[in-house]
Amino acid sequence: MQGQVQVAVRKLLAFYGEEVTSITITGHSLGGALAQMCAFDLVESGVNHQGDSMSGPLVPVTAITFEAPPCRQLGVC
């Protein structure tokens, strides 16, 4: 699933090109923990850069979660 999300986000950023964009990921409970991990992964892998390189403009990434356990409790962050 990680690769699918990265590919989808890259396609959307390419589609919107030079427009001002941001990425917001939401989730509740377990979905909130997944949203935290997904947001972290997008930033850590550099998907939040517009263009084909890490030198492109940064796109802000926000995770909004509801009643989610901190991902550090899951042992993954």
C-alpha positions in Angstrom: 0.0 0.0 0.0 2.9 2.4 0.7 4.0 2.3 -2.9 0.5 2.9 -4.1 0.0 6.0 -2.0 3.4 7.4 -3.1 2.5 6.9 -6.8 -0.9 8.5 -6.4 0.5 11.5 -4.5 3.2 12.0 -7.2 0.6 11.8 -9.9 -1.6 14.4 -8.2 1.3 16.8 -7.6 2.3 16.4 -11.3 -1.3 17.1 -12.4 -1.6 20.3 -10.3 1.9 21.4 -11.5 2.8 24.9 -10.3 -0.4 25.4 -8.3 -0.1 26.0 -4.6 -0.8 22.6 -3.0 -0.7 20.9 0.3 -1.3 17.3 1.5 -3.7 16.6 4.4 -4.2 13.1 5.7 -7.0 12.2 8.2 -8.0 9.2 10.2 -9.8 8.0 13.3 -8.4 5.4 15.8 -6.3 2.9 13.9 -6.8 5.0 10.7 -5.4 7.9 12.6 -2.3 5.9 13.4 -2.0 5.0 9.8 -2.4 8.6 8.8 0.5 9.6 11.1 2.7 6.9 9.6 1.6 7.8 6.0 2.4 11.5 6.6 5.8 10.7 8.1 6.6 8.4 5.1 5.6 11.0 2.5 8.0 13.5 4.1 10.8 11.0 4.8 10.7 9.6 1.3 10.7 13.1 -0.3 7.3 12.6 -2.1 6.3 16.1 -0.8 8.6 17.8 -3.3 7.0 19.1 -6.5 8.9 18.0 -9.6 11.1 15.0 -10.1 13.8 15.9 -7.7 14.3 16.5 -4.0 15.3 20.1 -4.9 11.8 21.0 -6.0 9.5 23.2 -3.8 8.2 21.6 -0.6 4.6 20.7 -0.3 3.3 20.9 3.3 2.0 17.6 4.8 -0.5 17.6 7.6 -1.9 14.7 9.6 -5.2 15.3 11.3 -6.2 12.4 13.6 -9.0 11.7 16.0 -8.5 9.4 19.0 -5.5 7.8 17.5 -2.7 6.1 19.5 0.6 7.9 19.1 2.6 5.9 16.5 5.5 5.6 19.0 3.3 3.3 21.1 3.0 1.0 18.1 6.7 0.8 17.9 7.1 2.2 14.4 8.1 5.9 14.9 
